[in-house]
Amino acid sequence: MTDEIPQPQRNNPKKFDRADLIPWVYAMILVIVFVALLQLYFSIQQAIALWFSTEYIPILQSAFFIVVIAVGLYIVFFRKRP
């Protein structure tokens, strides 16, 4: 019998496309924004400690934390999505 052995098909490797980088660029931007937000968060804590009397610091920090939580919940749950 002279059956021919089927040759495996070669998959042409996908050529580099700039569109493949877009998710990575967005991810890097999000990481940079997250780091900046953390630094802003701790800077506001220091500003509260500098600007206000020590007896009012816990109250102001609590108010700041409540605002941060409220904005975070709004962004996650109540923001309209397309």
C-alpha positions as CSV (number, residue, x, y, z in Angstrom):
1,M,0.0,0.0,0.0
2,T,1.3,3.4,-0.9
3,D,-0.8,5.6,1.4
4,E,0.6,9.0,1.7
5,I,1.4,10.2,5.2
6,P,-0.5,13.4,5.9
7,Q,1.9,16.3,6.6
8,P,1.0,18.4,9.6
9,Q,-0.1,21.8,8.5
10,R,2.2,24.6,9.6
11,N,0.5,27.3,11.5
12,N,1.7,30.6,10.2
13,P,2.8,32.6,13.3
14,K,0.8,35.7,13.8
15,K,2.6,38.8,12.8
16,F,3.2,41.5,15.4
17,D,0.3,44.0,15.5
18,R,0.2,47.2,17.5
19,A,-3.3,46.5,18.5
20,D,-2.0,43.6,20.6
21,L,-0.2,46.1,22.8
22,I,-3.3,48.2,23.7
23,P,-4.4,46.1,26.6
24,W,-0.9,46.1,28.0
25,V,-0.7,49.9,27.7
26,Y,-4.0,50.2,29.5
27,A,-2.9,47.9,32.3
28,M,0.3,49.9,32.8
29,I,-1.6,53.2,32.9
30,L,-4.0,51.6,35.5
31,V,-1.0,50.6,37.7
32,I,0.4,54.1,37.5
33,V,-2.9,55.6,38.4
34,F,-3.3,53.2,41.3
35,V,0.1,54.1,42.7
36,A,-0.7,57.8,42.3
37,L,-4.0,57.3,44.1
38,L,-2.2,55.6,47.0
39,Q,0.3,58.4,47.3
40,L,-2.5,61.0,47.2
41,Y,-4.3,59.0,49.9
42,F,-1.4,59.0,52.3
43,S,-0.5,62.7,51.4
44,I,-4.1,63.7,52.5
45,Q,-3.6,61.9,55.7
46,Q,-0.4,63.9,56.4
47,A,-2.1,67.1,55.4
48,I,-4.9,66.5,57.8
49,A,-2.3,65.8,60.6
50,L,-0.5,69.1,59.7
51,W,-3.5,71.4,59.2
52,F,-5.7,70.5,62.1
53,S,-5.4,70.2,65.9
54,T,-4.7,66.8,67.3
55,E,-8.1,66.6,68.9
56,Y,-9.9,66.9,65.6
57,I,-7.7,64.5,63.5
58,P,-9.7,61.3,64.2
59,I,-12.9,63.0,63.2
60,L,-11.5,64.4,60.0
61,Q,-9.8,61.1,59.1
62,S,-13.1,59.3,59.7
63,A,-14.9,61.8,57.4
64,F,-12.2,61.3,54.8
65,F,-12.5,57.5,55.0
66,I,-16.3,57.7,54.6
67,V,-15.9,59.9,51.5
68,V,-13.3,57.4,50.0
69,I,-15.6,54.5,50.7
70,A,-18.7,56.3,49.3
71,V,-16.8,57.3,46.1
72,G,-15.5,53.8,45.7
73,L,-18.9,52.2,46.1
74,Y,-20.4,54.7,43.7
75,I,-17.8,53.9,41.1
76,V,-18.2,50.1,41.5
77,F,-22.0,49.8,41.8
78,F,-23.9,52.9,40.7
79,R,-21.9,54.1,37.7
80,K,-23.9,53.6,34.5
81,R,-22.3,51.2,32.1
82,P,-22.9,51.3,28.4
